[in-house]
Amino acid sequence: MANKIKLPVFHGNGFEDPEQHLFLCDVVWGSKQIQDDDVKKGHLMTTFSDRALTWFMKYYDPSLPAGTLKTFVEIHTTLKNKFKKLKSES
């Protein structure tokens, strides 16, 4: 159980900052020495709930061939852009 990873949940409700969420995930991955983007992508997918999960289900199509699936970097960038808080909301 020492390798069990506990990542924060991201709801996408407007009260959370996606950059902070991704930062926390990066810290956990770094502490566990996880560098593989496919592993990170799998972990990140499990952190979505509520509005963020609804968005992700529409955004990501797992039935596509492996070479055409969204990369970790694409998901990372799109998540930040989709759920970024306006400066006035911070």
Buried (B, 14 or more C-beta within 10 A) or exposed (E): EEEEEEBEEBBBEEEBBBEEBBEBBEEBBEEBEBEEBEBBBEBBBEBBBEBBBEBBEEEBEEEEEEEEBBEBEEBBEBBBEBBEBEEEEE
